[in-house]
Amino acid sequence: MTQFIQLHMLTAYPPSNLNRDDLGRPKTAIVGGTERLRISSQSLKRAWRTSEHFQDALSDFQGTRTKRLGEKVYQHLIDKEVTEKLAAEWSSAIAGAFGKVKKDKPMEIEQLAHVSPEEWSAVMALAATLATENRAPEDKELALLRATPKAVDIALFGRMLASSPAYNVEAAAQVSHAFTVNPVKIEDDFFTAVDDLNSHEEDAGAGHMGDAGFGSGVFYLYCCINKDLLVNNLQNDEALAKQTITALLQSAATVAPTGKQNSFASRAYTSYLLAEKGSQQPRSLSVAFLQAARGGNPLDLAIKSLETQRSNFETAYGACADGHKTMNVQNGEGSLADIIQFVTE
């Protein structure tokens, strides 16, 4: 039966603007009738897959998300002394193997394509061959996509290629939008900057004025990993799957999105982490926070609500996992190393 790993995380962020909307203000969501701060799953996943944990442990197995593959191929061909006209034609043909290219920029793919390391190597090897043999690519040589690319970020978070759906990859990890367990009010920080060369002889005013929205709270995040699918996506490499899960846990617990970090220094580690594993149907515990935490310490209230909700589900449905383990920084219980060992053993 399918094995699932479920992670429930509570992380307290100080005043911050980690994930902005189109107006530059913190993203929000209405939960249980009250406004909460929100961090999108897209923002979280990018922060994790570009973190040092992933780079240090899995750099040889990380893909590249880009529209500009053709530009890299073009430059490679130019470096091999291919004429600009032919380099442009050949690089556009190669880029087209990963998606429809733009009419006005024929070396650029219309949609972001997640290219695995083995696919990238195949692209550059083909470009080198074309340069050496001074010829255009054959149709059969443009079959550069792989159905199961061995890339940890593609295996975890999936890949969607609109023009080549046969090479889509189903994500092994589902990541929720994180939201605060407490109600919030977005505040505005009005700020000024001083011109260092202003002698105040004529004008003592500020050199710049602006404002930035911010908020704070305890965020709940849920992540579900289909371990069997992850192993399958990684060509049945169980050792690599274990490394991937480890890097994901380390990143999720310690890495924050980069939004406005220089202004707020709002880096935070997870204060509470509940990990579950088993073949039972997964379920989020977000319902524990339909009623916003008010009064007292919101982190303590959130931990109590989360554990009560889990217990109530167990009472109603029976065991919702084969086993679980917690890390509670508030009372010194457990550690991230314990959690990693539990989910990977």
ZIQUIZI-V505453 format. One line per field, one symbol per residue. ss: DSSP state (H for helix, E for strand, C for the rest). phi: phi as a letter, one per 40 degrees, with the letter a starting at -180 (. if undefined). burial: I if it has 16 or more other C-alpha atoms within 10 Angstrom, else O. A space follows every 10 residues. Layout:
ss = ???
phi = ???
burial = ???
This chain:
ss = CCCEEEEEEE EEEEEECCCE CCCCCECEEE ECCEEEEEEC HHHHHHHHHC CHHHHHHHHH HCCEEECCHH HHHHHHHHHC CCCHHHHHHH HHHHHCCCCC ECCCCCCCEC CCEEECHHHH HHHHHHHHHH HHHCCCCCHH HHCCCCCCCC CHHHHHHCEC CCCCHHHCEC CCEEECCEEE CECCCCEEEE EEECCCCCCC CCCCCCCEEE EEEEEEEEEE EEEEEEHHHH HHHCCCCHHH HHHHHHHHHH HHHHCCCCCC HHHHCCCCCC CEEEEEEECC CCCCCHHHHC CCECCCCHHH HHHHHHHHHH HHHHHHHCCC CCEEEEEECC CCECCHHHHH HHHHC
phi = .cbbbbbbbb bcbcdaacac cccgcdcbac bfgbcbcbbc cccccccccb ccdccccbdc bbcbcacbdd cccdcccccc gccdcccccc cccccccbic ccccbccbcc bdbcbcdccc cccccccccc cccfacccdc cccccbcbcc bcccccbgab bdcbccbcbc ccbbbcccac cbcbbcbbbc bbbccccccg cbaccccaba aacaaaiccb bbbbbccccc ccccfgcccc cccccccccc cccbbbdcdf cccbfccacc cabbbbaicc dcacbcccbc cccbggcccc cccccccccc ccccccbgdc acaaabbbcc bgcgaccccc cccbc
burial = OOIIIIIIII IIIIIIIIII OOOOIIIIIO IOOOIIIIII IOIIIOIIIO IIIIOOOIIO IIIIIOIIII IOIIIIIIOO OIOOOIIIII IIIIIIIIII IOOOOIIIII IIIIIIIIII OIIIOIIIOI IOOOOIIOOO OIOIIOOIII IIIIIIIIII IOOOOOIIII IIIOIIIIII IIIIOIOOOO OOOOOOOOOO OOOOOOOOOO OIIIIIIIII IIIIIIIIII IIIIIOOOOI IIIIIIIIII IIIIIIIIII OOOOOIIOII IIIIIIIIOO OIOOIIOIIO OIIOOOOIIO IIIOIIOOII OOOOOOOOOI IOOIIIIIOO OOOOOIOOII OIIIO
